Amino acid sequence: MSIGFGVVGTGMIAGFHARALGAIPDARLVGAFDAVPERAEKFAQEQGCTAYSDLDAMLANKDIHVVTI
């Protein structure tokens, strides 16, 4: 079973989070939230996950088990 992660905030540090998750067996980046929708979209496209501009919507995703900030 894989563990789904969500990232809150898609600034510079989010890239480090994504790379770290990529090194963890069974971890996968499912979603990324940012209050600036364009930043969330860009990050999500680069990382192959879903972009969210509504934090509650991302947290409601049952495939997300852990959130990093």
N, C-alpha and C positions, 0 to 999 in steps of 0.2 A: 504494500500500500504506500502511495506517495503522500507526502505532507505538503499541502498547499499553503503558500505564503502570499500575503498582501503587503505592499509597501505604502506607507503614508508619507507623502512628500517625495517629489521626483527631482529634487535638486541634485547637486554634485554627489552627495553622499549616497544617494539611491543607487548609483552605478556600482559602488563598492558593495552594497547589500546584494545586488543582483549577481555580481561575480562570486561573492561568498556562497550564496545559495546554489549557484551552479556547481560548486565543489562539494556539496553535501549530497551523499547518495539518498535517493528517494525524496529529495526536496524539489519543488517546482514553483516558480513564480506564476501566480494566477492572476493577480490584479495589482494595479497601482493607482493611488488616489493623489490628486493635487487640486488645490483650490483654483489653480489656473488651468483650465481645461486643455489648452494647447500644450502645456508642458506634460500633462498626463498622457495625452495622445502621442506625443513624440517619444516619450520614454517607453510607452507600451508597444509602439511599433518596433522600436529597437530591440526590446526584450521578448517580444512574442507573447504578450499577455494582454489582458483587458484593461482599458483606461476607465477611470471613474472620476467624475467631478462632484459626486455626491458620496460622502464617506459612509452614510448609513446604507446606501446601496451596495457598496463594496463589502461592508461588514455582514450584510445579509446573504452574501454568496456562500453557500454551504460547502463549496470546494476550498474555501480559505479557512485554514485551521489556526494559523499563527500570523500575527501582524508585526512588522518591524516599523520603527519610526525613526 
